[in-house]
Amino acid sequence: MPESPALPAALPVTPPPAPAGGQLSDRVRLVRNVLPPLILLVVVVVEALILQLRDQTLEIWAHLLFTAFWGLP
């Protein structure tokens, strides 16, 4: 049987440094709280701009392009 590699005498005592942006859970919480209202704001603004087109054909194309851009079904 081949011999196993030698294990280190002891593991390092100090933990790795924390990331510069804070804890991951804090960043996840921030994104979860900010993204939904931001998406809603973008959709409302785009819909308000589309309503000002006044041409039915242009409205349909604008909705299709906006939906295709965001990748929504």
PDB file as gemmi writes it, atoms N, CA and C in Angstrom:
CRYST1    1.000    1.000    1.000  90.00  90.00  90.00 P 1                      
ATOM      1  N   MET A   1       0.826  -1.182   0.000  1.00  0.00           N  
ATOM      2  CA  MET A   1       0.000   0.000   0.000  1.00  0.00           C  
ATOM      3  C   MET A   1       0.872   1.248   0.000  1.00  0.00           C  
ATOM      4  N   PRO A   2       0.481   2.251  -0.804  1.00  0.00           N  
ATOM      5  CA  PRO A   2       1.261   3.490  -0.789  1.00  0.00           C  
ATOM      6  C   PRO A   2       0.991   4.260   0.495  1.00  0.00           C  
ATOM      7  N   GLU A   3       2.012   4.944   0.911  1.00  0.00           N  
ATOM      8  CA  GLU A   3       1.859   5.717   2.147  1.00  0.00           C  
ATOM      9  C   GLU A   3       1.098   7.008   1.863  1.00  0.00           C  
ATOM     10  N   SER A   4       0.274   7.425   2.840  1.00  0.00           N  
ATOM     11  CA  SER A   4      -0.487   8.667   2.686  1.00  0.00           C  
ATOM     12  C   SER A   4       0.433   9.853   2.964  1.00  0.00           C  
ATOM     13  N   PRO A   5       0.131  11.006   2.348  1.00  0.00           N  
ATOM     14  CA  PRO A   5       0.980  12.178   2.584  1.00  0.00           C  
ATOM     15  C   PRO A   5       0.879  12.622   4.040  1.00  0.00           C  
ATOM     16  N   ALA A   6       1.919  13.229   4.494  1.00  0.00           N  
ATOM     17  CA  ALA A   6       1.949  13.689   5.886  1.00  0.00           C  
ATOM     18  C   ALA A   6       0.957  14.828   6.092  1.00  0.00           C  
ATOM     19  N   LEU A   7       0.265  14.779   7.212  1.00  0.00           N  
ATOM     20  CA  LEU A   7      -0.675  15.837   7.553  1.00  0.00           C  
ATOM     21  C   LEU A   7       0.050  16.949   8.293  1.00  0.00           C  
ATOM     22  N   PRO A   8      -0.443  18.192   8.196  1.00  0.00           N  
ATOM     23  CA  PRO A   8       0.204  19.269   8.947  1.00  0.00           C  
ATOM     24  C   PRO A   8       0.043  19.039  10.443  1.00  0.00           C  
ATOM     25  N   ALA A   9       0.986  19.533  11.202  1.00  0.00           N  
ATOM     26  CA  ALA A   9       0.967  19.337  12.652  1.00  0.00           C  
ATOM     27  C   ALA A   9      -0.250  20.004  13.275  1.00  0.00           C  
ATOM     28  N   ALA A  10      -0.621  21.180  12.805  1.00  0.00           N  
ATOM     29  CA  ALA A  10      -1.774  21.891  13.362  1.00  0.00           C  
ATOM     30  C   ALA A  10      -2.381  22.783  12.289  1.00  0.00           C  
ATOM     31  N   LEU A  11      -3.667  22.985  12.402  1.00  0.00           N  
ATOM     32  CA  LEU A  11      -4.341  23.887  11.480  1.00  0.00           C  
ATOM     33  C   LEU A  11      -4.100  25.329  11.915  1.00  0.00           C  
ATOM     34  N   PRO A  12      -4.148  26.285  10.981  1.00  0.00           N  
ATOM     35  CA  PRO A  12      -3.966  27.687  11.378  1.00  0.00           C  
ATOM     36  C   PRO A  12      -5.065  28.112  12.353  1.00  0.00           C  
ATOM     37  N   VAL A  13      -4.685  28.892  13.334  1.00  0.00           N  
ATOM     38  CA  VAL A  13      -5.611  29.315  14.374  1.00  0.00           C  
ATOM     39  C   VAL A  13      -6.443  30.517  13.931  1.00  0.00           C  
ATOM     40  N   THR A  14      -5.892  31.416  13.159  1.00  0.00           N  
ATOM     41  CA  THR A  14      -6.597  32.631  12.771  1.00  0.00           C  
ATOM     42  C   THR A  14      -7.554  32.333  11.625  1.00  0.00           C  
ATOM     43  N   PRO A  15      -8.787  32.865  11.690  1.00  0.00           N  
ATOM     44  CA  PRO A  15      -9.738  32.674  10.595  1.00  0.00           C  
ATOM     45  C   PRO A  15      -9.356  33.540   9.405  1.00  0.00           C  
ATOM     46  N   PRO A  16      -9.861  33.212   8.239  1.00  0.00           N  
ATOM     47  CA  PRO A  16      -9.558  34.051   7.072  1.00  0.00           C  
ATOM     48  C   PRO A  16     -10.168  35.436   7.236  1.00  0.00           C  
ATOM     49  N   PRO A  17      -9.594  36.441   6.595  1.00  0.00           N  
ATOM     50  CA  PRO A  17     -10.125  37.801   6.749  1.00  0.00           C  
ATOM     51  C   PRO A  17     -11.517  37.927   6.127  1.00  0.00           C  
ATOM     52  N   ALA A  18     -12.325  38.795   6.711  1.00  0.00           N  
ATOM     53  CA  ALA A  18     -13.678  39.039   6.202  1.00  0.00           C  
ATOM     54  C   ALA A  18     -13.583  39.825   4.900  1.00  0.00           C  
ATOM     55  N   PRO A  19     -14.546  39.621   3.975  1.00  0.00           N  
ATOM     56  CA  PRO A  19     -14.523  40.392   2.736  1.00  0.00           C  
ATOM     57  C   PRO A  19     -14.705  41.879   3.022  1.00  0.00           C  
ATOM     58  N   ALA A  20     -14.190  42.696   2.122  1.00  0.00           N  
ATOM     59  CA  ALA A  20     -14.211  44.151   2.325  1.00  0.00           C  
ATOM     60  C   ALA A  20     -15.626  44.719   2.311  1.00  0.00           C  
ATOM     61  N   GLY A  21     -16.557  44.082   1.599  1.00  0.00           N  
ATOM     62  CA  GLY A  21     -17.911  44.615   1.483  1.00  0.00           C  
ATOM     63  C   GLY A  21     -18.828  44.229   2.616  1.00  0.00           C  
ATOM     64  N   GLY A  22     -18.358  43.622   3.663  1.00  0.00           N  
ATOM     65  CA  GLY A  22     -19.210  43.190   4.755  1.00  0.00           C  
ATOM     66  C   GLY A  22     -19.556  41.728   4.608  1.00  0.00           C  
ATOM     67  N   GLN A  23     -20.430  41.269   5.483  1.00  0.00           N  
ATOM     68  CA  GLN A  23     -20.811  39.858   5.444  1.00  0.00           C  
ATOM     69  C   GLN A  23     -21.706  39.578   4.252  1.00  0.00           C  
ATOM     70  N   LEU A  24     -21.624  38.361   3.767  1.00  0.00           N  
ATOM     71  CA  LEU A  24     -22.416  37.959   2.613  1.00  0.00           C  
ATOM     72  C   LEU A  24     -23.910  38.056   2.902  1.00  0.00           C  
ATOM     73  N   SER A  25     -24.328  37.683   4.104  1.00  0.00           N  
ATOM     74  CA  SER A  25     -25.749  37.742   4.438  1.00  0.00           C  
ATOM     75  C   SER A  25     -26.277  39.173   4.397  1.00  0.00           C  
ATOM     76  N   ASP A  26     -25.451  40.137   4.787  1.00  0.00           N  
ATOM     77  CA  ASP A  26     -25.876  41.547   4.722  1.00  0.00           C  
ATOM     78  C   ASP A  26     -26.045  41.998   3.280  1.00  0.00           C  
ATOM     79  N   ARG A  27     -25.125  41.565   2.419  1.00  0.00           N  
ATOM     80  CA  ARG A  27     -25.228  41.943   1.006  1.00  0.00           C  
ATOM     81  C   ARG A  27     -26.433  41.276   0.348  1.00  0.00           C  
ATOM     82  N   VAL A  28     -26.700  40.020   0.700  1.00  0.00           N  
ATOM     83  CA  VAL A  28     -27.868  39.318   0.143  1.00  0.00           C  
ATOM     84  C   VAL A  28     -29.152  40.001   0.593  1.00  0.00           C  
ATOM     85  N   ARG A  29     -29.219  40.376   1.863  1.00  0.00           N  
ATOM     86  CA  ARG A  29     -30.406  41.064   2.389  1.00  0.00           C  
ATOM     87  C   ARG A  29     -30.617  42.393   1.668  1.00  0.00           C  
ATOM     88  N   LEU A  30     -29.546  43.118   1.421  1.00  0.00           N  
ATOM     89  CA  LEU A  30     -29.653  44.397   0.717  1.00  0.00           C  
ATOM     90  C   LEU A  30     -30.200  44.195  -0.696  1.00  0.00           C  
ATOM     91  N   VAL A  31     -29.661  43.208  -1.397  1.00  0.00           N  
ATOM     92  CA  VAL A  31     -30.119  42.947  -2.766  1.00  0.00           C  
ATOM     93  C   VAL A  31     -31.573  42.506  -2.766  1.00  0.00           C  
ATOM     94  N   ARG A  32     -31.964  41.667  -1.820  1.00  0.00           N  
ATOM     95  CA  ARG A  32     -33.346  41.191  -1.757  1.00  0.00           C  
ATOM     96  C   ARG A  32     -34.322  42.319  -1.442  1.00  0.00           C  
ATOM     97  N   ASN A  33     -33.874  43.330  -0.734  1.00  0.00           N  
ATOM     98  CA  ASN A  33     -34.750  44.453  -0.388  1.00  0.00           C  
ATOM     99  C   ASN A  33     -34.760  45.542  -1.455  1.00  0.00           C  
ATOM    100  N   VAL A  34     -33.701  45.671  -2.229  1.00  0.00           N  
ATOM    101  CA  VAL A  34     -33.585  46.768  -3.186  1.00  0.00           C  
ATOM    102  C   VAL A  34     -34.057  46.369  -4.583  1.00  0.00           C  
ATOM    103  N   LEU A  35     -33.749  45.162  -5.018  1.00  0.00           N  
ATOM    104  CA  LEU A  35     -34.052  44.781  -6.401  1.00  0.00           C  
ATOM    105  C   LEU A  35     -35.544  44.786  -6.754  1.00  0.00           C  
ATOM    106  N   PRO A  36     -36.436  44.205  -5.966  1.00  0.00           N  
ATOM    107  CA  PRO A  36     -37.847  44.218  -6.370  1.00  0.00           C  
ATOM    108  C   PRO A  36     -38.426  45.620  -6.576  1.00  0.00           C  
ATOM    109  N   PRO A  37     -38.227  46.577  -5.647  1.00  0.00           N  
ATOM    110  CA  PRO A  37     -38.738  47.924  -5.924  1.00  0.00           C  
ATOM    111  C   PRO A  37     -38.066  48.577  -7.131  1.00  0.00           C  
ATOM    112  N   LEU A  38     -36.790  48.300  -7.332  1.00  0.00           N  
ATOM    113  CA  LEU A  38     -36.082  48.864  -8.480  1.00  0.00           C  
ATOM    114  C   LEU A  38     -36.650  48.323  -9.788  1.00  0.00           C  
ATOM    115  N   ILE A  39     -36.921  47.030  -9.846  1.00  0.00           N  
ATOM    116  CA  ILE A  39     -37.520  46.433 -11.042  1.00  0.00           C  
ATOM    117  C   ILE A  39     -38.903  47.017 -11.279  1.00  0.00           C  
ATOM    118  N   LEU A  40     -39.682  47.160 -10.217  1.00  0.00           N  
ATOM    119  CA  LEU A  40     -41.022  47.748 -10.353  1.00  0.00           C  
ATOM    120  C   LEU A  40     -40.933  49.172 -10.884  1.00  0.00           C  
ATOM    121  N   LEU A  41     -40.005  49.943 -10.387  1.00  0.00           N  
ATOM    122  CA  LEU A  41     -39.838  51.320 -10.855  1.00  0.00           C  
ATOM    123  C   LEU A  41     -39.485  51.364 -12.336  1.00  0.00           C  
ATOM    124  N   VAL A  42     -38.588  50.501 -12.772  1.00  0.00           N  
ATOM    125  CA  VAL A  42     -38.201  50.457 -14.188  1.00  0.00           C  
ATOM    126  C   VAL A  42     -39.397  50.096 -15.053  1.00  0.00           C  
ATOM    127  N   VAL A  43     -40.173  49.099 -14.633  1.00  0.00           N  
ATOM    128  CA  VAL A  43     -41.342  48.678 -15.420  1.00  0.00           C  
ATOM    129  C   VAL A  43     -42.370  49.796 -15.496  1.00  0.00           C  
ATOM    130  N   VAL A  44     -42.635  50.471 -14.400  1.00  0.00           N  
ATOM    131  CA  VAL A  44     -43.623  51.557 -14.402  1.00  0.00           C  
ATOM    132  C   VAL A  44     -43.173  52.702 -15.311  1.00  0.00           C  
ATOM    133  N   VAL A  45     -41.906  53.060 -15.245  1.00  0.00           N  
ATOM    134  CA  VAL A  45     -41.399  54.150 -16.091  1.00  0.00           C  
ATOM    135  C   VAL A  45     -41.488  53.769 -17.567  1.00  0.00           C  
ATOM    136  N   VAL A  46     -41.094  52.548 -17.910  1.00  0.00           N  
ATOM    137  CA  VAL A  46     -41.142  52.119 -19.308  1.00  0.00           C  
ATOM    138  C   VAL A  46     -42.585  52.059 -19.798  1.00  0.00           C  
ATOM    139  N   GLU A  47     -43.495  51.541 -18.976  1.00  0.00           N  
ATOM    140  CA  GLU A  47     -44.904  51.494 -19.379  1.00  0.00           C  
ATOM    141  C   GLU A  47     -45.465  52.908 -19.572  1.00  0.00           C  
ATOM    142  N   ALA A  48     -45.083  53.834 -18.720  1.00  0.00           N  
ATOM    143  CA  ALA A  48     -45.552  55.218 -18.885  1.00  0.00           C  
ATOM    144  C   ALA A  48     -45.017  55.818 -20.181  1.00  0.00           C  
ATOM    145  N   LEU A  49     -43.786  55.502 -20.526  1.00  0.00           N  
ATOM    146  CA  LEU A  49     -43.226  56.000 -21.784  1.00  0.00           C  
ATOM    147  C   LEU A  49     -43.910  55.341 -22.992  1.00  0.00           C  
ATOM    148  N   ILE A  50     -44.215  54.065 -22.883  1.00  0.00           N  
ATOM    149  CA  ILE A  50     -44.873  53.364 -23.988  1.00  0.00           C  
ATOM    150  C   ILE A  50     -46.281  53.923 -24.219  1.00  0.00           C  
ATOM    151  N   LEU A  51     -46.974  54.274 -23.140  1.00  0.00           N  
ATOM    152  CA  LEU A  51     -48.333  54.812 -23.287  1.00  0.00           C  
ATOM    153  C   LEU A  51     -48.353  56.150 -24.030  1.00  0.00           C  
ATOM    154  N   GLN A  52     -47.246  56.844 -24.048  1.00  0.00           N  
ATOM    155  CA  GLN A  52     -47.187  58.137 -24.722  1.00  0.00           C  
ATOM    156  C   GLN A  52     -46.934  58.014 -26.219  1.00  0.00           C  
ATOM    157  N   LEU A  53     -46.784  56.794 -26.734  1.00  0.00           N  
ATOM    158  CA  LEU A  53     -46.478  56.628 -28.157  1.00  0.00           C  
ATOM    159  C   LEU A  53     -47.667  56.982 -29.056  1.00  0.00           C  
ATOM    160  N   ARG A  54     -48.890  56.761 -28.616  1.00  0.00           N  
ATOM    161  CA  ARG A  54     -50.104  57.121 -29.334  1.00  0.00           C  
ATOM    162  C   ARG A  54     -50.393  56.260 -30.566  1.00  0.00           C  
ATOM    163  N   ASP A  55     -49.497  55.412 -30.967  1.00  0.00           N  
ATOM    164  CA  ASP A  55     -49.721  54.556 -32.132  1.00  0.00           C  
ATOM    165  C   ASP A  55     -49.792  53.108 -31.645  1.00  0.00           C  
ATOM    166  N   GLN A  56     -50.899  52.430 -31.967  1.00  0.00           N  
ATOM    167  CA  GLN A  56     -51.129  51.074 -31.495  1.00  0.00           C  
ATOM    168  C   GLN A  56     -50.015  50.116 -31.936  1.00  0.00           C  
ATOM    169  N   THR A  57     -49.592  50.236 -33.177  1.00  0.00           N  
ATOM    170  CA  THR A  57     -48.550  49.356 -33.689  1.00  0.00           C  
ATOM    171  C   THR A  57     -47.224  49.592 -32.960  1.00  0.00           C  
ATOM    172  N   LEU A  58     -46.885  50.859 -32.742  1.00  0.00           N  
ATOM    173  CA  LEU A  58     -45.652  51.159 -32.021  1.00  0.00           C  
ATOM    174  C   LEU A  58     -45.712  50.677 -30.570  1.00  0.00           C  
ATOM    175  N   GLU A  59     -46.901  50.769 -29.951  1.00  0.00           N  
ATOM    176  CA  GLU A  59     -47.050  50.279 -28.578  1.00  0.00           C  
ATOM    177  C   GLU A  59     -46.793  48.781 -28.501  1.00  0.00           C  
ATOM    178  N   ILE A  60     -47.360  48.053 -29.451  1.00  0.00           N  
ATOM    179  CA  ILE A  60     -47.171  46.595 -29.460  1.00  0.00           C  
ATOM    180  C   ILE A  60     -45.689  46.263 -29.638  1.00  0.00           C  
ATOM    181  N   TRP A  61     -45.027  46.922 -30.587  1.00  0.00           N  
ATOM    182  CA  TRP A  61     -43.606  46.659 -30.807  1.00  0.00           C  
ATOM    183  C   TRP A  61     -42.769  47.054 -29.593  1.00  0.00           C  
ATOM    184  N   ALA A  62     -43.134  48.149 -28.960  1.00  0.00           N  
ATOM    185  CA  ALA A  62     -42.394  48.584 -27.775  1.00  0.00           C  
ATOM    186  C   ALA A  62     -42.536  47.567 -26.640  1.00  0.00           C  
ATOM    187  N   HIS A  63     -43.763  47.043 -26.440  1.00  0.00           N  
ATOM    188  CA  HIS A  63     -43.960  46.015 -25.423  1.00  0.00           C  
ATOM    189  C   HIS A  63     -43.166  44.752 -25.757  1.00  0.00           C  
ATOM    190  N   LEU A  64     -43.187  44.358 -27.011  1.00  0.00           N  
ATOM    191  CA  LEU A  64     -42.438  43.166 -27.411  1.00  0.00           C  
ATOM    192  C   LEU A  64     -40.937  43.344 -27.205  1.00  0.00           C  
ATOM    193  N   LEU A  65     -40.427  44.490 -27.602  1.00  0.00           N  
ATOM    194  CA  LEU A  65     -39.008  44.743 -27.427  1.00  0.00           C  
ATOM    195  C   LEU A  65     -38.608  44.817 -25.950  1.00  0.00           C  
ATOM    196  N   PHE A  66     -39.436  45.456 -25.155  1.00  0.00           N  
ATOM    197  CA  PHE A  66     -39.150  45.561 -23.719  1.00  0.00           C  
ATOM    198  C   PHE A  66     -39.165  44.172 -23.079  1.00  0.00           C  
ATOM    199  N   THR A  67     -40.162  43.369 -23.437  1.00  0.00           N  
ATOM    200  CA  THR A  67     -40.245  42.015 -22.887  1.00  0.00           C  
ATOM    201  C   THR A  67     -39.057  41.170 -23.356  1.00  0.00           C  
ATOM    202  N   ALA A  68     -38.688  41.302 -24.605  1.00  0.00           N  
ATOM    203  CA  ALA A  68     -37.544  40.550 -25.113  1.00  0.00           C  
ATOM    204  C   ALA A  68     -36.250  40.996 -24.441  1.00  0.00           C  
ATOM    205  N   PHE A  69     -36.134  42.291 -24.174  1.00  0.00           N  
ATOM    206  CA  PHE A  69     -34.937  42.805 -23.534  1.00  0.00           C  
ATOM    207  C   PHE A  69     -34.780  42.240 -22.130  1.00  0.00           C  
ATOM    208  N   TRP A  70     -35.856  42.167 -21.368  1.00  0.00           N  
ATOM    209  CA  TRP A  70     -35.790  41.665 -19.993  1.00  0.00           C  
ATOM    210  C   TRP A  70     -35.865  40.142 -19.935  1.00  0.00           C  
ATOM    211  N   GLY A  71     -36.228  39.494 -21.061  1.00  0.00           N  
ATOM    212  CA  GLY A  71     -36.265  38.037 -21.079  1.00  0.00           C  
ATOM    213  C   GLY A  71     -37.463  37.433 -20.393  1.00  0.00           C  
ATOM    214  N   LEU A  72     -38.551  38.187 -20.323  1.00  0.00           N  
ATOM    215  CA  LEU A  72     -39.760  37.659 -19.684  1.00  0.00           C  
ATOM    216  C   LEU A  72     -40.591  36.892 -20.710  1.00  0.00           C  
ATOM    217  N   PRO A  73     -41.325  35.891 -20.239  1.00  0.00           N  
ATOM    218  CA  PRO A  73     -42.163  35.125 -21.183  1.00  0.00           C  
ATOM    219  C   PRO A  73     -43.356  35.921 -21.665  1.00  0.00           C  
TER     220      PRO A  73                                                      
END                                                                             
